Amino acid sequence: MIELDNVSINLNKVSIIRDVTAKIDSKVILLGPNGSGKTTLLKAIAGIIPYMGSIRVNGNEVKRARNLNLLSTNLPEAYSLGRTVEDVIYLYQELKSIPESNVKELLRSVGFNDLKKEIYGLSAGQGVILRTVMALASDPQVVLLDEPFENVDAAKKFKIVQWLKEYGKEGIIVTHEIDMAAMFKESPTFMILEGRLYGPVSMGGLMECSIEEGSHPGSLMEVQVGNRKFSFVKEGKGKKMKDMVILDRIYNI
Amino acid sequence: MRLIIYMIKRLLLSKTIWGWGFAFVIFWAAMGAFLLSSDVPKLQDVDYMYTASWAGTVIIFSLGAIGTSITYVVTYQSGGLPHMLRFSKLTPQYYLLSIYLGALVVISVIGLITLSIVGAMFSAHFGIPLYPRNMFAETGEILLAALLMTSLSLLLNVAIVKISRKAQNLISFVPLLLSFLFGYGYIYLNLGNLTYLSPYTAIDSLLIQGYVNHPIPLDLSAFVISNLNNGQLNYLGSLNPIYAVLSAMMWFLLFTAISIPLVRSLYYRPLEESRIA
């Protein structure tokens, strides 16, 4: 379980996350426009950057965590040991207790066979696939996945959805891809806007909503952008979320 | 164990390390043997001392170059450490051990080959065998030097990540700059008891003493400048190797003791922070 209590994060003296509190005990989807703080929040939970407040993973404060082999992530920063794909697999198998067969099997299932390649020589999509496989192959208690579909071709995206459902008991999946997110209808969904966390609401419910300005009684969720309020309304008149193709459109509200 | 094997393999196969840590210093040794030695009289004791001074100095240059390369290895690996130390089996001790053992192997291999080539080149020039007289001591001193240089490189890099990567381009070269400063300083300046205090001169002096296998002057500069050309080996005050070993070990332990808690408290800093343009 991930518990966030009054978490604030400043990077280079700029406030990115403000006073976020949440409890995550299943696989949740995290939405938000570029620069809203999604990746920053994942990095803080993964112990990569400092934070204020409290972040606990299975009751352990991340700042003071030592050798808790129960959380994995696909954030690129976590894979700085190793030069080639083979090196990374070799080293992380030991350090993260990943079964060798799992990694190679998952990579093979998406046609990823070039293990001699240097990490920096991988295409953007290959990099995402490798890191996502490394994060999931140990079937960890908690997974933190940042844009696991980014730059990945359509066929492999569906394979990744299958992996996300199969591996990892709880965690956070960050994505902009509404068609992929819609496959997690039952998943609690959070949204980050201007450093504030909203939710959780169900992904299935959110997809049926349209966005209306101001407060609306019975709205699924209300968010604030600048000085304006917006509501996600199930019976609204506007275009429904599921019809927007890419989530970026809702961020332009 | 895998991280240790990986580090040994990668460091041993690094072209940068072989280029700067071996080929470059062999070039300087060749200069010392064939070009800069024209005034040195062909007397065995003097030639041995001259050869030993060059051997110690080029080993220090080699260590400086390898230390700088190791600093860069750590630079690229340090991004993942904050995550891995919290959410994997990695410990600061295991990480440091992998770097130390990797460096010990590569520095030992390069150091011993360098000593052999230095011996061969100087022997060829002076026409008498001038190989290290105490290989056992030389090997031990190279190992001690490897630990010292690696612990310094690691500490410098951890400090960079801790403070700011903007200092990367300057601090990474500190091991190399210090090796030239103290390498030449020991030969041409009277450093007195500073010889013991500086880890570079402590190692340099031990390497020279191990090479000739008899006491050497604490003030090597006076010896080099006033006595070498006269064919004399008179000097006041010998180096106490125990002090030099203790000094080198103290520095190694100090650097390591500071590094462990610093590694523990690291957070990620983007490599891009060190970009100039």
Interface residues (C-beta under 8 A of the other chain):
Chain A: K43 A46 G47 I48 I49 P50 V62 A65 R66 N67 L68 N69 L70 L71 S72 T73 L75 E77 A78 Y79 S80 L81 G82 R83 D87 Y90 L91 Y92 Q93 E94 L95 K96 S97
Chain B: M1 R2 L3 Y6 R10 Y76 Q77 S78 G79 G80 L81 P82 H83 M84 L85 R86 F87 S88 K89 L90 T91 Y267 Y268
